[in-house]
Amino acid sequence: MSEVKIAAGTRTEFGKGAARRIRRDDKVPGVLYGHGSDPLHLTLPGHELLMALRTPNVLIALDIDGKTNELAIPKSVQRDPIKGFLEHVDLLLVKRGEKVQVTVPVQAEGELAPGNFLLEYVLDALPVEAEATHIPEQVTVSVEGLEAGASIHAKDVKLPSGVTLAVDEDAVVLQVLAAQAEEPAAEGEGETEGEEAAEA
């Protein structure tokens, strides 16, 4: 996974008023924590952060006040429920070579067997443990030819080298269901206006 470099500044103002002022400047308030250190309150550039967060578990190389460089991954992102802009981000401090637990999106590929089947994501993201600088963007699972009743468990998912499961290996990730048949129309619903007129 490539690193995304972002210049951040420390902040000393807190509260809703301060956060609103930060967002008016197209910036986002955030907190960096981890490794037993005191939380560091930051201000991050809104557009750059938004673009970076399009990649799940993105590795962010922070240049803090032009003095300190740290690596972090996003742990919690708050967005405005209506407009969708970033309101706040929590960043977890990581070190090169360190293992971290994250959830990685699951992507199905292939076609189910012919028939009226539905694919259900029981887990749309798989908990794994990986080196902080080598977190996969997603894991891909083949569903080619599967029929109703088939399940794919965590242990069936092929993981990149160095990545291990952080969930019970028998946990169901995907399953194939038989689609329910449509109920027949109620008696009389199919009558035409002409038939109704003839009966009147």
Salt bridges, closest charged atoms under 4 A:
GLU3 OE2 - ARG96 NH2 2.76
GLU13 OE2 - ARG21 NH2 3.38
GLU70 OE1 - LYS95 NZ 3.68
ASP90 OD1 - HIS88 ND1 3.35
GLU98 OE1 - HIS35 NE2 3.08
GLU131 OE2 - HIS134 ND1 3.65
ASP156 OD2 - HIS153 ND1 3.61
ASP170 OD1 - LYS155 NZ 2.97
